[in-house]
Amino acid sequence: MEIHFADKTVVVTGAARGIGAAIATGFLERGGEVWACDIAADALAALPTRIHRRAVDATDEHAMTAFIREAEAKTGRIDALVHVAGGIRGKRKQPIDEVSTRDWLDIYEANVMAAVHGVRAAVTGMKQAKAGRIVIIASPAGMNVSLTGIQSYASAKAAQLGLMRQLAHELGSFGITVNAVAPGFMPTSPDYERQWASYGEAGQKALIERNPMRRLGKPEEIAYAVMFLASPFAGFINGQVLPVTGGPQG
């Protein structure tokens, strides 16, 4: 099986580093025209120069719409949208009675509303084309408890999966599939690097030993799953979440 994206336009949010960068680069290497955005403008510069890069806050509805419209105007249409933006936004574990409403909403806006903004902007053209792929980067936290201990993150990731399933039901008749990939823990951003460091050597060793593969995943392995779901080989896979975690954790 060889997957190619020649003559396909792919939009990737949260693409500056880690999983997002691997996804954007993976599509580019397989022939796609890639439009990548992230709030971390400086980090975007490390992406391959053939990727169209824009500094965009995915929680800003108008900025996301303008970014999607620019990509559509230059290429004709959006074939795939991959929503990676999200994370814990610098928040830390707190007792529920100490969590502020603003901190809670920051995580919801980054993980749920940012996905809504991207989908809402891209889906009109996809419906007209009667084709499209939407992939949301979710988390095992949405299916179980979160390693972060952050209540709003766990519930926001669960909300992403509910959104994904509902959109799959709504958009399937237009030839649009909507799926999610749930990566295992990877210290690929400043927030998750701090989380990893907080475990200490013993905690890191224990986390790895609970994994059947006895290692952490790699961003490229998440990109492979995303590209499969965005390819013609996944044309009848819709409304599903694909965990890429190395297997059930003990």
C-alpha positions as CSV (number, residue, x, y, z in Angstrom):
1,M,0.0,0.0,0.0
2,E,1.4,3.3,-1.1
3,I,-0.3,6.5,0.0
4,H,0.1,9.7,-2.1
5,F,-1.5,13.1,-2.0
6,A,-0.5,14.6,-5.3
7,D,-2.9,17.4,-6.3
8,K,-4.4,17.4,-2.8
9,T,-4.5,20.4,-0.4
10,V,-4.1,19.7,3.2
11,V,-4.6,22.1,6.1
12,V,-2.9,21.3,9.4
13,T,-3.5,23.3,12.6
14,G,-1.1,23.2,15.5
15,A,1.7,22.3,13.1
16,A,4.8,24.1,14.5
17,R,6.3,21.2,16.4
18,G,6.0,17.6,17.5
19,I,3.0,15.7,16.1
20,G,1.7,18.6,14.0
21,A,5.1,19.1,12.4
22,A,5.4,15.4,11.6
23,I,1.9,15.4,10.1
24,A,2.5,18.5,7.9
25,T,5.9,17.1,6.7
26,G,4.4,13.6,6.1
27,F,1.8,15.0,3.8
28,L,4.3,17.2,2.0
29,E,6.7,14.3,1.4
30,R,3.8,12.4,-0.2
31,G,3.0,15.1,-2.7
32,G,0.4,17.2,-0.8
33,E,0.2,20.9,-0.9
34,V,0.3,21.7,2.8
35,W,-1.0,24.8,4.6
36,A,0.2,24.8,8.2
37,C,-0.7,27.2,11.0
38,D,0.2,27.6,14.7
39,I,0.1,30.2,17.4
40,A,3.9,29.7,17.8
41,A,5.0,31.8,14.9
42,D,8.8,31.4,15.5
43,A,8.6,27.6,15.6
44,L,6.8,27.5,12.3
45,A,10.0,28.6,10.6
46,A,11.5,25.2,11.2
47,L,9.0,23.5,8.9
48,P,10.1,22.7,5.3
49,T,10.0,25.8,3.2
50,R,7.6,24.3,0.7
51,I,4.9,24.3,3.4
52,H,2.7,27.4,3.4
53,R,3.1,28.7,7.0
54,R,0.9,31.2,8.8
55,A,0.8,32.4,12.4
56,V,-2.8,31.8,13.4
57,D,-4.5,31.4,16.8
58,A,-6.9,28.5,16.1
59,T,-9.2,29.8,18.9
60,D,-9.7,32.9,16.8
61,E,-12.7,32.1,14.6
62,H,-12.1,35.0,12.2
63,A,-8.4,34.2,11.8
64,M,-9.0,30.5,11.2
65,T,-11.7,31.3,8.6
66,A,-9.3,33.8,6.8
67,F,-6.6,31.1,6.8
68,I,-8.9,28.5,5.3
69,R,-10.2,31.0,2.7
70,E,-6.7,31.9,1.6
71,A,-5.8,28.3,1.1
72,E,-9.0,27.7,-0.9
73,A,-8.4,30.8,-3.0
74,K,-4.8,29.7,-3.9
75,T,-5.5,26.0,-4.5
76,G,-9.2,25.7,-5.4
77,R,-10.3,23.5,-2.5
78,I,-9.4,21.9,0.8
79,D,-9.1,18.1,0.5
80,A,-8.2,17.3,4.1
81,L,-8.2,19.2,7.4
82,V,-6.1,17.9,10.3
83,H,-6.8,19.6,13.6
84,V,-3.8,19.2,15.9
85,A,-4.0,22.4,17.9
86,G,-5.0,22.0,21.5
87,G,-3.2,20.7,24.6
88,I,-3.2,21.9,28.2
89,R,-2.3,25.6,27.5
90,G,0.2,25.8,30.3
91,K,-2.3,24.7,32.9
92,R,-1.5,22.4,35.8
93,K,-3.3,19.9,37.9
94,Q,-5.5,21.5,40.6
95,P,-8.4,20.4,42.8
96,I,-11.7,21.0,41.1
97,D,-12.8,23.5,43.6
98,E,-9.7,25.6,42.8
99,V,-10.0,25.6,39.0
100,S,-11.1,29.0,37.7
101,T,-13.7,29.3,34.9
102,R,-11.2,31.1,32.7
103,D,-8.6,28.3,33.0
104,W,-11.4,25.8,32.2
105,L,-12.5,27.7,29.2
106,D,-9.0,28.2,27.9
107,I,-8.6,24.5,27.4
108,Y,-12.1,24.1,25.9
109,E,-11.4,26.9,23.4
110,A,-8.1,25.4,22.3
111,N,-9.3,21.8,22.0
112,V,-13.0,22.0,21.1
113,M,-13.9,25.4,19.7
114,A,-10.7,25.6,17.7
115,A,-11.7,22.3,16.0
116,V,-15.2,23.7,15.4
117,H,-13.7,26.9,13.8
118,G,-11.6,24.9,11.4
119,V,-14.3,22.5,10.4
120,R,-16.9,25.1,10.0
121,A,-14.6,27.1,7.6
122,A,-13.5,24.1,5.6
123,V,-16.6,22.0,5.3
124,T,-18.6,24.3,2.9
125,G,-16.1,23.7,0.1
126,M,-15.9,20.0,0.9
127,K,-19.6,19.7,0.7
128,Q,-19.6,21.4,-2.7
129,A,-16.9,19.0,-3.8
130,K,-18.7,16.0,-2.4
131,A,-15.5,14.8,-0.9
132,G,-13.2,15.6,2.1
133,R,-11.3,14.2,5.0
134,I,-11.3,15.6,8.5
135,V,-9.0,14.1,11.2
136,I,-8.9,15.4,14.8
137,I,-6.0,14.7,17.0
138,A,-7.7,13.5,20.2
139,S,-6.3,11.7,23.3
140,P,-6.7,8.6,25.4
141,A,-7.7,11.1,28.0
142,G,-11.0,11.4,26.2
143,M,-11.6,7.7,26.6
144,N,-10.2,7.2,30.1
145,V,-8.7,9.4,32.8
146,S,-6.0,11.9,31.9
147,L,-2.4,11.5,32.9
148,T,-2.4,15.3,33.4
149,G,-4.9,15.2,36.1
150,I,-6.6,18.2,34.5
151,Q,-10.3,17.8,34.6
152,S,-11.1,20.3,31.8
153,Y,-8.5,18.6,29.5
154,A,-10.1,15.2,30.0
155,S,-13.6,16.5,29.4
156,A,-12.5,18.6,26.4
157,K,-10.9,15.5,24.8
158,A,-14.1,13.5,25.4
159,A,-16.0,16.4,23.8
160,Q,-13.8,16.2,20.7
161,L,-14.8,12.6,20.2
162,G,-18.5,13.4,20.6
163,L,-18.0,16.2,18.0
164,M,-16.2,13.8,15.7
165,R,-19.0,11.2,15.8
166,Q,-21.7,13.7,15.3
167,L,-19.9,15.4,12.4
168,A,-19.3,11.9,10.8
169,H,-23.0,11.3,11.0
170,E,-23.9,14.7,9.5
171,L,-21.3,14.8,6.8
172,G,-21.0,11.3,5.5
173,S,-23.7,11.7,2.9
174,F,-21.5,14.5,1.3
175,G,-18.6,12.0,0.9
176,I,-16.8,13.6,3.9
177,T,-15.3,11.3,6.6
178,V,-14.5,12.5,10.1
179,N,-12.2,10.5,12.3
180,A,-9.9,10.9,15.2
181,V,-6.4,9.7,16.2
182,A,-5.6,9.3,19.9
183,P,-1.8,9.4,20.5
184,G,-0.2,8.0,23.6
185,F,1.9,10.3,25.7
186,M,4.8,12.1,24.0
187,P,6.9,14.9,25.4
188,T,6.9,16.9,22.2
189,S,5.9,20.3,23.4
190,P,6.9,22.5,26.3
191,D,3.8,21.6,28.4
192,Y,4.4,17.9,27.9
193,E,8.1,18.1,28.4
194,R,7.4,19.6,31.8
195,Q,4.9,16.8,32.5
196,W,7.5,14.2,31.6
197,A,10.1,15.9,33.7
198,S,7.7,16.0,36.7
199,Y,7.6,12.1,36.7
200,G,11.3,11.8,37.6
201,E,13.4,8.9,36.5
202,A,11.4,6.3,38.4
203,G,8.0,7.6,37.1
204,Q,9.3,7.8,33.5
205,K,10.6,4.2,33.8
206,A,7.2,3.0,35.2
207,L,5.3,4.7,32.4
208,I,7.4,3.0,29.8
209,E,7.1,-0.3,31.4
210,R,3.3,-0.2,31.5
211,N,3.4,0.1,27.7
212,P,3.3,-3.3,25.9
213,M,5.9,-1.9,23.4
214,R,8.2,-0.7,26.3
215,R,8.7,2.7,24.7
216,L,7.1,6.0,23.9
217,G,5.6,6.6,20.5
218,K,7.1,8.9,17.8
219,P,5.4,11.8,16.1
220,E,5.9,10.1,12.7
221,E,3.9,7.1,13.9
222,I,0.9,9.4,14.6
223,A,1.4,11.0,11.1
224,Y,1.2,7.6,9.5
225,A,-2.2,6.9,11.1
226,V,-3.5,10.3,10.1
227,M,-2.4,10.0,6.5
228,F,-4.1,6.6,6.3
229,L,-7.4,8.1,7.5
230,A,-7.0,10.9,5.0
231,S,-6.3,8.6,2.1
232,P,-8.6,6.7,-0.3
233,F,-7.8,3.5,1.5
234,A,-9.9,4.8,4.4
235,G,-12.9,5.9,2.3
236,F,-15.4,3.8,4.3
237,I,-14.0,4.5,7.8
238,N,-16.0,7.2,9.4
239,G,-16.8,8.3,13.0
240,Q,-14.0,6.2,14.5
241,V,-11.2,6.9,16.9
242,L,-7.9,5.2,16.3
243,P,-5.7,4.9,19.4
244,V,-2.0,5.0,18.6
245,T,-0.6,4.1,22.0
246,G,1.5,0.9,21.7
247,G,-1.4,-1.2,23.1
248,P,-3.5,-1.5,26.2
249,Q,-1.8,-0.1,29.3
250,G,-1.4,-2.3,32.3
